[in-house]
């Protein structure tokens, strides 16, 4: 199975078991996201990242300049602990 198929199956399962109001909210949110997504605005492979500072997992402020100078980087964005889903 592909990731796309797995995600579609999970979405169907969650949609079927969720209260109607929740299922509609999720469906509308997905539609809004798809309608507003602009792939032309995405950063392309090979594009240099702008300099930035973020807090790390412990809350310490770190600079991209320092991190990129010392090691390869995997950057993960998430809104908060509440939005991570285990599959």
N, C-alpha and C positions, 0 to 999 in steps of 0.2 A: 504494500500500500504506500501511496505517496503522502507527504505531509498535507498537501491540499485535500486529499480524500479524508485523511484522519480529522482535519479541522472541520470539514464540512459535516462529517458524521457526528462529531462532538457538538457542533452548533445545532444540528437537528435534534439530538438527544436532549440538550439543554432547553431548546425552544419548546419541545413537547412536554417537558416536566415543569416548566416555569409557569407561574401565574400569568394570566393573559396580559395584564398591564406590564409586567416585566418583559415578557416576550416581545410585545409591541415596542417598548422603549429600546430594547436591544436592536431590533430590526430597523427602527428609525434612525438610531445612532449609526449603525453600519451604513445605511443609505446616505446619510449626511456626510459621513467620512468619505465614502467613495465619490460622491458628487463634488466634494471640495478638494480631493487629492490632486495635486499637480505634480506629476513625475518630472516635469521640466525644471522644477525648483529643487530637485534632489541633488545632493552632492555626488559627483561622479567619482569612480575609482581613479586614484592618482592625483586628485585635487588636494592641495595643501589645506590642512585644517587651520582655521584662524587661532590665534593665541587666546587661551581662556584659562580661567580658574574655576575650580569646582571643589566641593567638599568630598572627601573620600568616605569610605564606609564607616570610619570612626569619627567623622565630623571635621577632620583636619583639612584646611584649605590647601589645595595642591595646584601647581601651575603646569599647564601643558608643556611649556618649554622644558621644565625640569624632568618631567616624565618621559617625553619623547627623546631626550638626550641620553637617557640611561637604559631604556628597554623598549621592546615592542609593546604596543598598547592595544587592549581590547576595551572598547568603550561601550557601556550598556546604559541605556536610558529607560527609566521607569518612573511613574508618577508617585509611587509609594508602595509599601508592603501589601496594601490591600488589593493591588491590581495584578499581582503575580498569581498565576494559576498552575497548579501541578497537574500534569496529564498522565 
